[in-house]
Amino acid sequence: MSIEEKPDTPKSEHVVPGVYFYHSKAPTLAKQLKPSNRGELEITTLNQMYLQQKKLKLEIFGRGVAWFDTGTHHSLLQAANFIETIEERQGMMIGCSEEIALSNKWINKDMIRQIANRLGTSTYRQYLVQLAREGIRESNGNPPSF
């Protein structure tokens, strides 16, 4: 119905977490933006343009999705600690694009190996090597996704 940039009194409990997928006309629309009172071009204004054109699609994140406002050093640390805890206890990386691509059959295990071989000795490389060897470990019966 509406989108507000950092309202003092929100009209709902929903937030826009900053995950956007735009079509190829977005840069043309973005050129129409004018600086806000803060002197910035606001992504919210672009989203409002899509809303007015009835071309905005809203996805409500369901159970199992965590969102953190990381605008301060303290909230960024909280988010990092959360990710570290989940990854260490579950043995799976959050947001591993190669794992998501493998799950969706956009790439195969050989491609994962090729990517891993370019990453030196990082823990991310080790994770990809394990992924190429063992495949996807599904924690809840659903493939990983963004």
GROMACS elastic network, one bead per residue, 0.5 to 0.9 nm:
[ bonds ]
;  ai    aj funct       b0    kb
    1    51     6  0.78990   500
    2    48     6  0.74322   500
    2    51     6  0.76754   500
    3    16     6  0.84897   500
    3    44     6  0.69758   500
    3    45     6  0.85878   500
    3    47     6  0.77993   500
    3    48     6  0.65206   500
    3    51     6  0.85505   500
    4     7     6  0.59730   500
    4    10     6  0.80466   500
    4    11     6  0.88801   500
    4    44     6  0.72447   500
    4    45     6  0.89740   500
    4    48     6  0.88457   500
    5    42     6  0.83968   500
    5    44     6  0.63640   500
    5    45     6  0.86217   500
    6     9     6  0.87290   500
    6    10     6  0.80136   500
    7    10     6  0.53910   500
    7    11     6  0.83607   500
    9    12     6  0.88769   500
   10    13     6  0.70569   500
   10    14     6  0.85246   500
   11    14     6  0.85311   500
   12    15     6  0.82007   500
   14    60     6  0.82820   500
   15    18     6  0.89625   500
   16    19     6  0.76117   500
   16    44     6  0.89031   500
   17    20     6  0.87969   500
   17    67     6  0.68579   500
   17    68     6  0.80450   500
   17    69     6  0.78351   500
   18    43     6  0.87915   500
   22    25     6  0.77800   500
   22    26     6  0.60255   500
   23    26     6  0.59156   500
   23    27     6  0.89306   500
   24    27     6  0.71009   500
   24    28     6  0.83779   500
   25    28     6  0.54053   500
   25    29     6  0.64790   500
   25    30     6  0.87315   500
   26    29     6  0.50735   500
   26    30     6  0.59790   500
   26    31     6  0.86963   500
   26    46     6  0.81586   500
   27    31     6  0.62931   500
   28    31     6  0.53538   500
   28    32     6  0.72157   500
   29    32     6  0.54913   500
   29    33     6  0.73519   500
   29    46     6  0.71472   500
   29    49     6  0.80355   500
   30    33     6  0.53985   500
   30    34     6  0.89869   500
   30    41     6  0.85338   500
   30    43     6  0.84872   500
   30    45     6  0.87838   500
   30    46     6  0.63058   500
   31    34     6  0.83270   500
   32    46     6  0.88812   500
   33    36     6  0.88650   500
   33    41     6  0.63485   500
   33    42     6  0.78135   500
   33    45     6  0.71872   500
   33    46     6  0.72390   500
   34    39     6  0.87213   500
   34    40     6  0.80444   500
   34    41     6  0.62157   500
   34    42     6  0.84172   500
   34    45     6  0.88573   500
   35    38     6  0.73530   500
   35    42     6  0.72732   500
   36    39     6  0.50275   500
   36    40     6  0.53392   500
   36    41     6  0.61946   500
   36    42     6  0.67868   500
   36    45     6  0.88986   500
   37    40     6  0.74660   500
   38    41     6  0.86583   500
   41    44     6  0.87618   500
   41    45     6  0.78174   500
   41    46     6  0.88663   500
   42    45     6  0.53646   500
   42    46     6  0.69985   500
   42    47     6  0.89608   500
   43    46     6  0.51071   500
   43    47     6  0.62832   500
   43    48     6  0.86272   500
   44    48     6  0.60886   500
   44    49     6  0.86556   500
   45    49     6  0.63338   500
   45    50     6  0.88520   500
   46    49     6  0.50946   500
   46    50     6  0.66053   500
   46    51     6  0.87541   500
   47    50     6  0.51307   500
   47    51     6  0.62295   500
   47    52     6  0.87526   500
   47    56     6  0.71566   500
   48    52     6  0.61395   500
   48    53     6  0.85721   500
   48    56     6  0.82679   500
   49    52     6  0.51771   500
   49    53     6  0.63283   500
   49    54     6  0.86537   500
   49    55     6  0.85932   500
   49    56     6  0.85670   500
   50    53     6  0.50682   500
   50    54     6  0.61381   500
   50    55     6  0.50147   500
   50    56     6  0.50551   500
   50    57     6  0.87979   500
   51    55     6  0.58841   500
   51    57     6  0.82650   500
   52    55     6  0.75990   500
   52    56     6  0.82508   500
   53    56     6  0.76813   500
   54    57     6  0.83529   500
   61    64     6  0.83232   500
   61    65     6  0.62171   500
   61    66     6  0.86055   500
   62    65     6  0.61086   500
   63    66     6  0.83305   500
   67    79     6  0.84681   500
   68    71     6  0.89372   500
   68    75     6  0.72221   500
   68    76     6  0.79001   500
   68    78     6  0.82305   500
   68    79     6  0.61475   500
   69    72     6  0.80319   500
   69    75     6  0.65067   500
   69    76     6  0.75954   500
   69    79     6  0.83390   500
   70    73     6  0.72905   500
   70    74     6  0.79213   500
   70    77     6  0.81306   500
   70    78     6  0.83598   500
   70    79     6  0.71532   500
   71    74     6  0.84498   500
   71    75     6  0.66450   500
   71    76     6  0.68854   500
   72    75     6  0.52844   500
   72    76     6  0.60941   500
   72    77     6  0.85639   500
   73    76     6  0.51129   500
   73    77     6  0.61747   500
   73    78     6  0.86830   500
   74    77     6  0.51614   500
   74    78     6  0.62905   500
   74    79     6  0.87973   500
   75    79     6  0.62524   500
   75    80     6  0.86277   500
   76    79     6  0.51613   500
   76    80     6  0.62106   500
   76    81     6  0.86385   500
   77    80     6  0.50212   500
   77    81     6  0.60735   500
   77    82     6  0.85269   500
   78    81     6  0.51741   500
   78    82     6  0.61889   500
   78    83     6  0.87408   500
   79    82     6  0.50739   500
   79    83     6  0.62647   500
   79    84     6  0.86131   500
   80    83     6  0.51896   500
   80    84     6  0.61217   500
   80    85     6  0.85918   500
   81    84     6  0.50762   500
   81    85     6  0.60872   500
   81    86     6  0.86414   500
   82    85     6  0.52058   500
   82    86     6  0.62479   500
   82    87     6  0.85838   500
   83    86     6  0.52746   500
   83    87     6  0.60203   500
   83    88     6  0.84646   500
   83    93     6  0.85572   500
   83    94     6  0.71766   500
   84    87     6  0.52495   500
   84    88     6  0.60166   500
   84    89     6  0.84742   500
   85    88     6  0.53455   500
   85    89     6  0.60682   500
   85    90     6  0.83783   500
   86    89     6  0.53143   500
   86    90     6  0.58195   500
   86    91     6  0.79626   500
   86    92     6  0.80042   500
   86    93     6  0.83568   500
   86    94     6  0.81224   500
   87    90     6  0.52974   500
   87    91     6  0.54017   500
   87    92     6  0.52316   500
   87    93     6  0.53530   500
   87    94     6  0.66501   500
   88    91     6  0.52759   500
   88    92     6  0.73745   500
   88    93     6  0.84313   500
   89    92     6  0.82123   500
   90    93     6  0.82671   500
   90   139     6  0.82120   500
   92    96     6  0.87402   500
   92   127     6  0.82984   500
   92   137     6  0.79729   500
   92   139     6  0.89559   500
   93    96     6  0.58503   500
   93    99     6  0.87491   500
   93   124     6  0.87040   500
   93   127     6  0.79616   500
   94    97     6  0.89634   500
   94   144     6  0.86259   500
   95    98     6  0.87892   500
   95    99     6  0.81596   500
   95   100     6  0.76895   500
   95   144     6  0.80862   500
   95   145     6  0.75191   500
   95   146     6  0.65041   500
   96    99     6  0.53458   500
   96   100     6  0.63877   500
   96   101     6  0.87317   500
   96   144     6  0.86411   500
   96   145     6  0.89419   500
   96   146     6  0.89176   500
   97   100     6  0.50402   500
   97   101     6  0.60743   500
   97   102     6  0.85410   500
   97   145     6  0.85199   500
   97   146     6  0.81872   500
   98   102     6  0.60523   500
   98   103     6  0.85106   500
   98   107     6  0.78430   500
   98   112     6  0.68374   500
   98   115     6  0.87205   500
   98   128     6  0.78216   500
   99   102     6  0.50139   500
   99   103     6  0.60716   500
   99   104     6  0.85835   500
   99   112     6  0.84881   500
   99   128     6  0.80269   500
   99   131     6  0.74310   500
   99   135     6  0.86923   500
   99   136     6  0.71008   500
   99   144     6  0.73060   500
   99   145     6  0.87381   500
  100   103     6  0.50747   500
  100   104     6  0.62469   500
  100   105     6  0.85709   500
  100   106     6  0.85945   500
  100   143     6  0.75069   500
  100   144     6  0.55613   500
  100   145     6  0.56507   500
  100   146     6  0.75631   500
  101   104     6  0.51402   500
  101   105     6  0.60818   500
  101   106     6  0.50365   500
  101   107     6  0.57552   500
  101   108     6  0.83007   500
  101   145     6  0.87676   500
  102   106     6  0.59166   500
  102   107     6  0.51085   500
  102   108     6  0.57658   500
  102   109     6  0.72806   500
  102   112     6  0.80548   500
  102   135     6  0.84489   500
  102   136     6  0.79244   500
  103   106     6  0.76767   500
  103   107     6  0.83538   500
  103   108     6  0.89262   500
  103   135     6  0.88562   500
  103   136     6  0.69901   500
  103   143     6  0.59918   500
  103   144     6  0.69294   500
  103   145     6  0.84294   500
  104   107     6  0.78331   500
  104   143     6  0.78949   500
  104   144     6  0.88189   500
  104   145     6  0.87731   500
  105   108     6  0.65644   500
  107   110     6  0.82078   500
  107   111     6  0.61600   500
  107   112     6  0.74373   500
  108   111     6  0.53814   500
  108   112     6  0.65069   500
  108   113     6  0.89494   500
  108   132     6  0.82644   500
  109   113     6  0.63002   500
  109   114     6  0.87419   500
  109   131     6  0.77741   500
  109   133     6  0.76525   500
  109   135     6  0.76518   500
  110   113     6  0.50666   500
  110   114     6  0.63605   500
  110   115     6  0.87817   500
  110   132     6  0.71311   500
  111   114     6  0.50186   500
  111   115     6  0.62837   500
  111   116     6  0.85665   500
  111   132     6  0.85451   500
  112   115     6  0.51710   500
  112   116     6  0.60988   500
  112   117     6  0.86344   500
  112   128     6  0.64232   500
  112   129     6  0.74290   500
  112   131     6  0.77789   500
  112   132     6  0.58948   500
  113   117     6  0.61031   500
  113   118     6  0.88997   500
  113   128     6  0.71020   500
  113   129     6  0.61994   500
  113   131     6  0.88262   500
  113   132     6  0.61330   500
  113   133     6  0.87982   500
  114   117     6  0.52283   500
  114   118     6  0.68632   500
  115   118     6  0.55313   500
  115   119     6  0.70584   500
  115   125     6  0.82191   500
  115   128     6  0.80548   500
  116   119     6  0.53918   500
  116   120     6  0.78717   500
  116   124     6  0.80053   500
  116   126     6  0.76116   500
  116   127     6  0.85515   500
  116   128     6  0.57771   500
  116   129     6  0.62515   500
  116   132     6  0.89936   500
  117   120     6  0.67969   500
  117   121     6  0.89872   500
  117   125     6  0.73763   500
  117   129     6  0.84792   500
  118   125     6  0.82590   500
  119   122     6  0.64827   500
  119   124     6  0.77664   500
  119   125     6  0.56089   500
  120   125     6  0.69848   500
  121   124     6  0.82722   500
  121   125     6  0.63569   500
  121   126     6  0.73049   500
  122   125     6  0.51443   500
  122   126     6  0.65219   500
  122   127     6  0.87843   500
  123   127     6  0.61850   500
  123   128     6  0.86703   500
  124   127     6  0.50337   500
  124   128     6  0.62994   500
  124   129     6  0.86744   500
  125   128     6  0.51165   500
  125   129     6  0.61664   500
  125   130     6  0.86298   500
  126   129     6  0.51089   500
  126   130     6  0.62571   500
  126   131     6  0.85614   500
  127   130     6  0.51602   500
  127   131     6  0.61027   500
  127   132     6  0.86781   500
  128   132     6  0.60780   500
  128   133     6  0.85046   500
  129   132     6  0.51363   500
  129   133     6  0.62176   500
  129   134     6  0.86185   500
  130   133     6  0.50219   500
  130   134     6  0.58756   500
  130   135     6  0.76295   500
  131   134     6  0.53032   500
  131   136     6  0.63073   500
  131   137     6  0.84825   500
  132   135     6  0.56694   500
  132   136     6  0.84969   500
  134   137     6  0.80124   500
  136   143     6  0.80967   500
  136   144     6  0.87364   500
  137   143     6  0.86112   500
  138   141     6  0.55396   500
  138   142     6  0.62781   500
  138   143     6  0.61447   500
  138   144     6  0.74378   500
  139   142     6  0.73334   500
  139   143     6  0.84234   500
  139   144     6  0.88395   500
  140   143     6  0.81551   500
  142   145     6  0.86822   500
